[in-house]
Amino acid sequence: MSSTVLAFRDIAPQAPTHILIIPKSKDGLTGLSKAEERHCEILGCLLYTAKLVAKQEGLEDGFRIVINDGPKGCQSVYHIHVHLIGGRQMNWPPG
């Protein structure tokens, strides 16, 4: 796993597996809408780490990645983070 991100279990899980993946350095990246070209590497690292963690967690049948952005996107922590959610059937639309 990358030394630039940190993964840990959500304290209020929405599924059997609910892990947050965050960059160790904020670098002005409070949300996806604030991303600049210089953030491309860390954004890719967040998603690749999600793939690695999903495999480690045994989510071979699928999982969901969520990035909330802004108040209407239900973002409550203004440090970009990826939710890795799995371990049950996901529904659509997500709500």
Secondary structure, 3 states (H helix, E strand, C coil): CCCCEEEEECCCCCCCEEEEEEECCCCCCCCHHHCCHHHHHHHHHHHHHHHHHHHHCCCCCCEEEECCCCHHHCCCCCCCCEEEEECCCCCCCCC
